[in-house]
Amino acid sequence: MQSLVQKYNVPGPRYTSYPTVPYWNKEGISRENWIKTFQLAFSKSNQTEGISLYIHLPFCESLCTFCACHKHITKRHEVEDDYINTVLKEWQLYLDAVLERPIIKEIHLGGGTPTFFSSNNLKRLIDGIFKYADKHPEHEFSFEGHPNNTTKEQLLILYNLGFTRVSFGVQDYDETVQKAIHRVQPLKKVQQVTTWAREIGYTSVSHDLIFGLPFQNLEKVKNTITITNSLKPDRIAFYSYAHVPWIKGVGQRGFNEADLPKETEKRQLYEQGKRWLEQAGYIEIGMDHFALKSDSLYKATTAKTLHRNFMGYTANKTQLMIGLGMSAISDSWYAFAQNAKTVKEYTQLVNDGIIPIFRGHELSNEDLIIRQHILNIMCHFTTSWEQEEMQFEGLENYIKLLDEMKQDGLVNIHKNTLTIPEKARAYVRNICMAFDAHLQRNKPSTKLFSMTI
C-alpha cells in the first residue's frame, strides 16, 4: 500500500465538475449564451425534476487556516441586510428570464458561515426566494452550520421553512489541532447543536471531519472519530485536507508545513479512519463521504441515483443548478457560469441589473460525454462505453493510460466496462484523470490541484 501511495499521490482535481475550472474556455461564456443555456435547462427540468439552488453566504467572523472556500472575514453584522437584498435581486434577474414559476427541489446554503446571518435574515432570504417559486413535493433543503454560533432559533426557523438537513463543521476535537487551524470549538457546542437539530426534527445531521491537518496522528483521529460515533450523525464527510496555499494565500500558511502529516502517514489516517467508521456502521459513499443505511445518501447509492456537483455529493439530481451570491457557480449541464468573486464587484453588477458572472464554460459534445463518464466513476465506481453515445474520439488512448493501474489491481476493464474494486476507491481521482481529455492534452506546468492521496 505504501508504494502505491507514493506512486499515485500526484496533484489532481476533485471533479466537482468536468471540465475542471482551470480548463474552462479562456474566452469564457457571454451572459447572453449563459441565459440561453439556463433557459433551455429550465424548460427541460422545471416541471419534472425541479431545479436546485446553491446560495453562497460568504461572511465569517474569523479565518480558519484549513479553509479553501471563497469567504469575506468581518465582525460587522450590518453587512447582512445589503447582502441578502443583493442575492434576492440576483434571483429576480433569473426570474425575469423565464415565463413560469420555478419549482425548487434542492437548496443548499453554503459559505463562508451561513449561521453568521441572523434568524430573521435567513427567514427573509428563504421567504424572498419562494415569493415567486414553489417547493417540489420531494424537496431537500440543507445548510452548513458552525457549532459555535448556530442557535436553536436558527435551526427552528430553517426547519419551519422546509430544511431537514444540516451539516456541522467539526474538523477535529484535539485542542492542538484546533488552535493550529484557528477553529477552536468545544465538544459541548457540537453536542448541543446536534441535540437541538434532532429534537426539532431534522432527518439528517452531518458532521464534517478532516484528515491531514497539522499535528494530527492516529491517536488524535481515533479520538475524534470515537467522539463522533458517540453522537451518531447520519452522515460523516471525512475530507482530505487540500493544502493549496499557492491558490488561497496567507489563509493556508498559518502553520509550518513540516507540521502536516507526510503522505504515507496521511493515507494511514484515512485508511484506519475508514475502518473505524465502517466498524461503527457507516457505509462509504463515493469519495470522502460515509452514511448510515437510514440516510438518503446511502439510499441514493443503492438506487444508483447518487449525483455529484459543485455542492459535492447529493441524493438529488437536477439538470439545472443556479448559484446565487458571491463566487457561486451555476450549472445548466450544457454550461457553467461563476459569479464575481468579491462582495463589492458582485454587488455592483447586480445593482446594475446584470447577472454577475465573470467566467464560464460551454461544454462541447466531447465534454458532455466525458463528464458523464467521470460522474459515473465518482458516484458509482464504474462506467461503460458499450453504447455509441458514450464513445468519443481518442477514447482507446485514454483507456490505455489505465494499463499500469490495471496491473496494480486498482481498476478492472472488461470489454467496454470499467469497474473500481473496493480496495482501490482511494484512487478514484487518479482513474478519472485518465479520462480527463483537457488535462491529458495540456498538462499543467504549475501547481493547480491538491494531492490525490
C-alpha positions as CSV (number, residue, x, y, z in Angstrom):
1,M,0.0,0.0,0.0
2,Q,2.8,2.4,0.9
3,S,4.5,2.0,-2.6
4,L,1.1,2.6,-4.3
5,V,0.5,5.7,-2.3
6,Q,3.9,7.1,-3.2
7,K,3.4,6.1,-6.8
8,Y,-0.1,7.7,-7.3
9,N,0.0,10.6,-4.9
10,V,0.1,13.4,-7.5
11,P,-1.8,16.7,-7.9
12,G,-5.3,16.1,-9.3
13,P,-8.8,17.6,-9.5
14,R,-11.6,16.7,-7.1
15,Y,-14.0,16.6,-10.0
16,T,-17.0,18.5,-8.7
17,S,-17.2,19.5,-12.4
18,Y,-15.9,18.5,-15.8
19,P,-14.1,20.2,-17.3
20,T,-12.5,21.4,-14.1
21,V,-12.4,25.2,-13.6
22,P,-8.7,25.7,-14.6
23,Y,-9.6,24.2,-18.0
24,W,-12.7,26.3,-18.7
25,N,-12.6,28.1,-22.1
26,K,-10.3,31.1,-21.8
27,E,-12.9,33.2,-23.7
28,G,-15.5,32.3,-21.1
29,I,-19.2,32.5,-21.8
30,S,-21.2,35.6,-22.7
31,R,-24.1,36.5,-20.4
32,E,-26.4,36.1,-23.4
33,N,-25.2,32.5,-24.1
34,W,-25.4,31.7,-20.4
35,I,-29.0,32.8,-20.2
36,K,-29.8,30.7,-23.3
37,T,-28.4,27.6,-21.7
38,F,-30.2,28.4,-18.4
39,Q,-33.5,28.9,-20.2
40,L,-33.1,25.6,-22.1
41,A,-32.3,23.6,-18.9
42,F,-35.1,25.3,-17.1
43,S,-37.6,24.4,-19.7
44,K,-36.5,20.8,-19.7
45,S,-36.4,20.2,-15.9
46,N,-38.6,22.7,-14.0
47,Q,-41.9,20.8,-14.3
48,T,-40.4,17.3,-13.9
49,E,-37.4,17.1,-11.6
50,G,-37.4,20.7,-10.5
51,I,-34.3,22.9,-10.1
52,S,-31.6,23.3,-7.4
53,L,-30.3,26.5,-5.8
54,Y,-26.9,26.9,-4.2
55,I,-26.8,30.2,-2.2
56,H,-23.3,31.4,-1.1
57,L,-23.2,33.2,2.2
58,P,-19.6,34.3,2.4
59,F,-19.1,36.0,5.8
60,C,-17.0,34.6,8.6
61,E,-16.0,36.3,11.9
62,S,-12.6,34.7,11.8
63,L,-10.3,32.9,9.3
64,C,-9.9,29.1,9.6
65,T,-6.4,28.3,8.2
66,F,-7.6,25.0,6.6
67,C,-10.3,26.7,4.6
68,A,-10.1,26.9,0.8
69,C,-13.6,28.5,0.3
70,H,-14.3,32.0,-1.0
71,K,-15.1,34.0,2.1
72,H,-15.2,37.5,3.5
73,I,-13.9,38.0,7.0
74,T,-15.7,40.6,9.1
75,K,-17.4,41.0,12.5
76,R,-19.7,43.7,11.2
77,H,-23.1,42.0,11.0
78,E,-24.7,45.1,9.4
79,V,-23.4,43.6,6.1
80,E,-26.2,41.0,6.3
81,D,-29.0,43.2,5.1
82,D,-27.4,44.6,2.0
83,Y,-26.0,41.1,1.0
84,I,-29.4,39.4,1.2
85,N,-31.0,42.3,-0.7
86,T,-28.4,41.7,-3.4
87,V,-29.0,37.9,-3.5
88,L,-32.7,38.5,-3.9
89,K,-32.1,41.0,-6.7
90,E,-29.9,38.4,-8.5
91,W,-32.7,35.8,-8.1
92,Q,-35.1,38.3,-9.7
93,L,-32.8,38.6,-12.7
94,Y,-33.2,34.9,-13.2
95,L,-37.0,35.0,-12.7
96,D,-37.2,37.7,-15.3
97,A,-35.7,35.3,-17.8
98,V,-38.4,32.6,-17.5
99,L,-42.1,32.5,-18.1
100,E,-43.2,30.1,-15.3
101,R,-42.7,29.8,-11.5
102,P,-39.6,27.8,-10.6
103,I,-40.2,24.5,-8.7
104,I,-37.3,24.1,-6.3
105,K,-36.2,20.6,-5.3
106,E,-32.9,21.4,-3.6
107,I,-31.5,24.3,-1.7
108,H,-28.1,24.4,-0.1
109,L,-26.8,27.3,2.0
110,G,-23.0,27.3,1.9
111,G,-20.2,29.6,2.8
112,G,-18.5,31.1,4.5
113,T,-20.6,30.7,7.5
114,P,-24.4,30.7,6.8
115,T,-25.1,30.9,10.5
116,F,-23.3,34.2,10.6
117,F,-26.7,35.5,9.5
118,S,-29.4,36.2,12.0
119,S,-32.5,34.0,12.1
120,N,-34.6,36.9,10.8
121,N,-32.3,37.4,7.8
122,L,-32.2,33.7,7.0
123,K,-36.0,33.7,7.0
124,R,-36.1,36.9,4.9
125,L,-33.8,35.2,2.4
126,I,-35.8,32.0,2.0
127,D,-39.2,33.8,2.1
128,G,-37.9,36.1,-0.7
129,I,-36.8,33.1,-2.8
130,F,-40.3,31.5,-2.5
131,K,-42.3,34.7,-3.1
132,Y,-42.2,33.7,-6.8
133,A,-41.3,30.0,-6.6
134,D,-42.8,26.7,-5.3
135,K,-41.4,23.7,-3.4
136,H,-41.0,20.4,-5.1
137,P,-43.0,17.7,-3.4
138,E,-39.7,15.8,-2.7
139,H,-37.6,18.8,-1.8
140,E,-34.5,18.5,0.3
141,F,-33.1,21.7,1.8
142,S,-29.8,21.8,3.7
143,F,-27.4,24.3,5.2
144,E,-23.9,24.4,6.8
145,G,-23.7,25.4,10.5
146,H,-20.8,26.5,12.7
147,P,-21.2,24.8,16.1
148,N,-20.0,27.9,17.9
149,N,-22.7,30.2,16.5
150,T,-25.6,28.1,15.4
151,T,-28.6,28.9,17.6
152,K,-31.7,26.9,18.3
153,E,-33.8,29.7,16.8
154,Q,-31.9,29.4,13.5
155,L,-32.4,25.7,13.4
156,L,-36.1,26.0,14.2
157,I,-36.8,28.8,11.7
158,L,-35.0,27.0,8.9
159,Y,-36.8,23.7,9.7
160,N,-40.1,25.5,9.6
161,L,-39.1,26.8,6.1
162,G,-38.5,23.3,4.9
163,F,-34.9,22.5,5.8
164,T,-34.4,18.9,7.0
165,R,-30.6,18.5,6.6
166,V,-27.8,20.3,8.5
167,S,-24.0,19.9,8.3
168,F,-21.8,21.0,11.1
169,G,-18.1,21.6,10.6
170,V,-16.2,19.8,13.3
171,Q,-12.8,19.0,11.6
172,D,-11.0,17.7,14.7
173,Y,-11.6,17.6,18.5
174,D,-7.9,17.9,19.5
175,E,-7.1,21.3,21.1
176,T,-3.6,21.4,19.5
177,V,-5.0,20.8,16.0
178,Q,-7.9,23.2,16.6
179,K,-5.5,26.0,17.6
180,A,-3.3,25.4,14.5
181,I,-6.3,25.7,12.2
182,H,-7.8,28.5,14.1
183,R,-11.0,26.6,14.7
184,V,-11.5,26.2,18.5
185,Q,-14.9,24.8,19.3
186,P,-15.7,22.8,22.5
187,L,-17.3,19.4,22.2
188,K,-20.3,20.6,24.2
189,K,-21.1,23.1,21.4
190,V,-21.2,20.2,18.9
191,Q,-23.3,18.1,21.2
192,Q,-25.7,21.0,21.8
193,V,-26.4,21.8,18.2
194,T,-26.7,18.1,17.2
195,T,-29.2,17.5,20.0
196,W,-31.2,20.6,19.1
197,A,-31.4,19.6,15.4
198,R,-32.7,16.1,16.3
199,E,-35.2,17.4,18.8
200,I,-36.5,19.9,16.2
201,G,-37.0,17.1,13.6
202,Y,-34.0,17.3,11.2
203,T,-33.9,13.9,9.4
204,S,-30.2,14.1,8.5
205,V,-27.4,15.6,10.7
206,S,-23.9,15.5,9.2
207,H,-20.5,16.2,10.7
208,D,-17.5,17.3,8.6
209,L,-14.2,15.8,9.7
210,I,-10.8,16.4,8.0
211,F,-7.7,14.3,7.9
212,G,-4.2,15.5,7.1
213,L,-4.4,18.6,9.3
214,P,-1.3,19.9,11.2
215,F,-0.3,17.9,14.2
216,Q,-2.8,15.1,13.5
217,N,-1.8,11.5,14.2
218,L,-3.6,8.2,14.5
219,E,-4.4,8.7,18.2
220,K,-6.0,12.1,17.6
221,V,-8.0,11.0,14.6
222,K,-9.2,7.9,16.6
223,N,-10.3,10.2,19.4
224,T,-12.2,12.4,17.0
225,I,-14.0,9.5,15.4
226,T,-14.8,7.9,18.7
227,I,-16.4,11.1,19.9
228,T,-18.2,11.5,16.6
229,N,-19.5,7.9,16.8
230,S,-20.9,8.7,20.3
231,L,-23.1,11.5,18.7
232,K,-24.0,9.2,15.8
233,P,-24.5,11.8,13.0
234,D,-26.4,10.4,10.0
235,R,-23.6,11.3,7.6
236,I,-19.9,12.0,8.0
237,A,-17.8,13.8,5.5
238,F,-14.2,12.6,6.0
239,Y,-12.3,15.0,3.8
240,S,-8.6,15.1,2.9
241,Y,-7.1,18.4,3.8
242,A,-6.3,20.2,0.5
243,H,-3.1,22.1,1.1
244,V,-3.2,24.7,-1.8
245,P,-1.5,27.9,-0.3
246,W,-0.4,28.9,-3.8
247,I,-4.1,29.4,-4.5
248,K,-5.5,30.5,-1.2
249,G,-2.5,32.5,0.0
250,V,-1.9,33.5,3.6
251,G,-5.0,31.7,5.0
252,Q,-3.3,28.4,4.4
253,R,0.1,29.4,5.8
254,G,-0.9,29.8,9.4
255,F,1.3,26.9,10.4
256,N,4.6,25.2,9.4
257,E,4.2,22.8,6.5
258,A,6.5,20.4,8.4
259,D,3.6,20.1,10.9
260,L,1.5,18.3,8.3
261,P,1.4,14.5,8.2
262,K,3.6,13.1,5.5
263,E,1.9,11.4,2.5
264,T,2.0,7.8,3.8
265,E,1.1,9.0,7.3
266,K,-1.9,10.9,5.9
267,R,-3.0,7.9,3.9
268,Q,-2.9,5.8,7.1
269,L,-5.1,8.4,8.8
270,Y,-7.7,7.8,6.1
271,E,-7.4,4.0,5.8
272,Q,-7.6,3.5,9.6
273,G,-10.3,6.2,10.0
274,K,-12.3,4.4,7.3
275,R,-12.1,1.2,9.2
276,W,-13.2,2.8,12.4
277,L,-16.2,4.4,10.7
278,E,-17.2,1.2,9.0
279,Q,-17.0,-0.7,12.3
280,A,-19.4,1.9,13.7
281,G,-22.0,1.1,10.9
282,Y,-21.1,3.8,8.4
283,I,-21.0,2.9,4.7
284,E,-18.5,4.6,2.3
285,I,-20.3,6.7,-0.3
286,G,-18.4,7.8,-3.3
287,M,-15.3,9.7,-2.2
288,D,-14.9,11.2,1.3
289,H,-18.4,10.5,2.5
290,F,-19.9,8.0,4.8
291,A,-23.6,7.4,5.8
292,L,-25.8,5.2,7.9
293,K,-28.1,3.0,6.0
294,S,-31.1,5.1,7.1
295,D,-29.7,8.2,5.4
296,S,-30.9,9.4,2.0
297,L,-27.3,9.5,0.7
298,Y,-27.0,5.7,1.2
299,K,-30.4,5.1,-0.3
300,A,-29.4,7.2,-3.3
301,T,-26.3,5.0,-3.7
302,T,-28.2,1.7,-3.7
303,A,-30.8,3.2,-6.1
304,K,-28.0,4.4,-8.4
305,T,-29.3,8.0,-8.2
306,L,-26.3,9.5,-6.4
307,H,-25.1,12.7,-8.1
308,R,-22.1,15.0,-7.7
309,N,-21.9,18.7,-8.5
310,F,-20.3,21.9,-7.0
311,M,-22.1,21.2,-3.8
312,G,-20.4,17.8,-3.5
313,Y,-22.4,14.5,-3.4
314,T,-26.2,14.9,-3.3
315,A,-29.1,12.4,-3.2
316,N,-31.0,14.6,-5.7
317,K,-30.1,15.2,-9.4
318,T,-31.5,18.2,-11.2
319,Q,-30.2,19.3,-14.6
320,L,-30.2,22.9,-13.5
321,M,-28.4,24.3,-10.5
322,I,-28.4,28.1,-10.1
323,G,-25.7,29.6,-7.9
324,L,-26.7,32.8,-6.1
325,G,-24.2,35.0,-4.3
326,M,-20.6,36.0,-4.5
327,S,-18.4,33.4,-6.3
328,A,-21.3,30.9,-6.6
329,I,-21.2,28.6,-9.7
330,S,-24.3,27.7,-11.8
331,D,-24.6,24.6,-13.9
332,S,-27.1,24.1,-16.7
333,W,-25.5,20.8,-17.7
334,Y,-24.6,22.4,-21.0
335,A,-22.6,25.2,-19.4
336,F,-21.0,26.5,-16.2
337,A,-21.0,30.1,-15.0
338,Q,-19.3,31.6,-11.9
339,N,-20.2,34.8,-10.2
340,A,-17.8,37.6,-9.4
341,K,-15.5,36.6,-6.5
342,T,-15.7,39.7,-4.3
343,V,-18.7,41.1,-2.5
344,K,-18.0,44.6,-3.9
345,E,-17.9,43.5,-7.5
346,Y,-20.8,41.1,-7.2
347,T,-23.0,43.8,-5.5
348,Q,-22.2,46.4,-8.2
349,L,-23.1,44.1,-11.1
350,V,-26.4,43.0,-9.6
351,N,-27.3,46.6,-8.6
352,D,-26.7,47.5,-12.3
353,G,-29.2,44.8,-13.3
354,I,-26.5,42.5,-14.7
355,I,-26.3,38.7,-13.9
356,P,-23.0,38.9,-12.1
357,I,-21.0,36.1,-13.9
358,F,-17.3,36.7,-14.6
359,R,-16.3,33.4,-16.2
360,G,-17.8,30.2,-17.5
361,H,-17.6,27.3,-19.9
362,E,-19.8,26.0,-22.7
363,L,-19.5,22.2,-22.9
364,S,-18.6,20.6,-26.2
365,N,-20.2,17.3,-27.2
366,E,-16.9,15.6,-26.1
367,D,-17.1,17.4,-22.8
368,L,-20.6,16.1,-22.2
369,I,-19.6,12.5,-22.8
370,I,-16.5,12.6,-20.6
371,R,-18.5,14.5,-17.9
372,Q,-20.9,11.5,-17.8
373,H,-18.0,9.0,-17.5
374,I,-16.4,10.9,-14.7
375,L,-19.8,11.2,-12.9
376,N,-20.3,7.5,-13.3
377,I,-16.9,6.8,-11.8
378,M,-17.1,9.3,-9.0
379,C,-20.6,8.2,-7.9
380,H,-20.8,4.5,-8.8
381,F,-17.2,3.4,-9.3
382,T,-18.0,2.1,-12.8
383,T,-18.6,3.3,-16.3
384,S,-19.2,1.8,-19.7
385,W,-18.6,2.9,-23.3
386,E,-20.7,0.0,-24.8
387,Q,-23.2,2.4,-26.2
388,E,-22.2,4.6,-29.1
389,E,-23.3,7.8,-27.4
390,M,-20.7,7.1,-24.6
391,Q,-17.8,7.0,-27.1
392,F,-15.6,9.9,-28.2
393,E,-12.6,10.3,-30.4
394,G,-9.4,9.0,-28.8
395,L,-11.2,7.0,-26.1
396,E,-9.0,4.0,-26.7
397,N,-5.9,6.0,-26.0
398,Y,-7.3,7.3,-22.7
399,I,-8.2,3.7,-21.6
400,K,-4.6,2.7,-22.3
401,L,-3.5,5.3,-19.8
402,L,-5.0,3.0,-17.1
403,D,-2.8,0.0,-18.0
404,E,-0.5,0.5,-15.2
405,M,-3.3,1.0,-12.7
406,K,-4.8,-2.2,-14.1
407,Q,-1.6,-4.1,-13.4
408,D,-1.6,-2.7,-9.9
409,G,-5.1,-4.0,-9.3
410,L,-6.7,-0.6,-8.9
411,V,-9.0,-0.9,-11.9
412,N,-10.8,-3.7,-13.8
413,I,-11.5,-3.3,-17.5
414,H,-13.6,-6.0,-19.2
415,K,-14.7,-5.5,-22.8
416,N,-16.2,-2.0,-22.7
417,T,-16.8,-1.6,-19.0
418,L,-14.6,-0.2,-16.2
419,T,-15.0,-1.0,-12.5
420,I,-13.1,0.0,-9.5
421,P,-12.5,-2.6,-6.7
422,E,-13.5,-1.5,-3.2
423,K,-9.8,-1.6,-2.1
424,A,-8.9,0.9,-4.8
425,R,-11.6,3.6,-4.1
426,A,-9.0,5.9,-2.6
427,Y,-7.5,6.2,-6.1
428,V,-10.8,7.3,-7.8
429,R,-9.4,10.7,-8.7
430,N,-6.4,9.2,-10.4
431,I,-8.7,7.0,-12.5
432,C,-10.8,9.9,-13.5
433,M,-7.7,11.8,-14.6
434,A,-7.1,9.2,-17.4
435,F,-10.5,10.3,-18.9
436,D,-9.8,14.0,-18.5
437,A,-9.1,15.0,-22.1
438,H,-8.3,18.6,-21.2
439,L,-5.8,17.6,-18.5
440,Q,-4.1,15.0,-20.7
441,R,-3.8,17.4,-23.7
442,N,-2.5,20.3,-21.6
443,K,-0.6,19.0,-18.5
444,P,-0.2,21.9,-16.0
445,S,3.3,23.3,-15.7
446,T,2.5,24.9,-12.3
447,K,0.5,23.7,-9.2
448,L,-3.2,23.7,-9.9
449,F,-4.6,21.0,-7.7
450,S,-4.2,19.3,-4.3
451,M,-2.6,15.9,-3.9
452,T,-4.9,13.0,-4.8
453,I,-4.0,10.7,-1.9
